[in-house]
Amino acid sequence: MNAPGESSADRLLARRGVQRVPTDKLELFQLRNFIDLALCAELIAMIESNRRPSTIADDIGDRYFRTSETCDLAPDHPAVHALEERLLALSGIDPVYGEPVQGQRYDVGQEFKPHCDWFNPHGQDYQTYCAVAGQRTWTFMVYLNAVDAGGATRFKTIGKSFTPETGKLVCWNNRRPDLRPNPNTLHHGMKVRRGRKYVITKWYREMPYI
């Protein structure tokens, strides 16, 4: 049985269609057609209706580091509930360990420069973000649409890129086997060159997220 806030390679690979990226540097997976077109459309509409400029922890003063827009999705909305049910069935992680679902919108030229999702233990905002629920464990990300050009997610240390496809899920373990943050999870939400990109992100923590 997995620890609270944790999934596992065995759990994920038990789901038909899940593919693991062949590397020993991190646990990284993809699953095409994780959610259907109708649910993607509902989630896109929610993002469009309530988006705001994205922010980052430990702001380094680069105003162009993350230029997308973000939306916190209402947990009681039927579309969000349907997504959460699918995530639970796949990951096995109790929802109380999850942060609220976020949506992101990337227009032409927008990006999220190379970063890790875990919080830097030496960063100025570490205590602010981790005092209650602890470090991030897993990231589950879902592309809601295909992009005309650009917008891939590139894991730089292993040279692997994921192209946005409607309903495709990409997920990874943010930690090493010894539970330290894994720097090999460094990834880049690359610039959209043509079209627009919509993404859903779900982060999980070591302890219940209050």
PyMOL commands that set and color helices and strands:
alter all, ss='L'
color gray80, all
select helices_A, chain A and resi 9-13+37-49+78-91+95-97+126-130+183-185
alter helices_A, ss='H'
color red, helices_A
select strands_A, chain A and resi 19-20+28-31+52-53+69-72+102-106+112-115+136-143+149-150+153-155+160-162+169-173+187-189+192-194+197-205
alter strands_A, ss='S'
color yellow, strands_A
deselect
rebuild
show_as cartoon
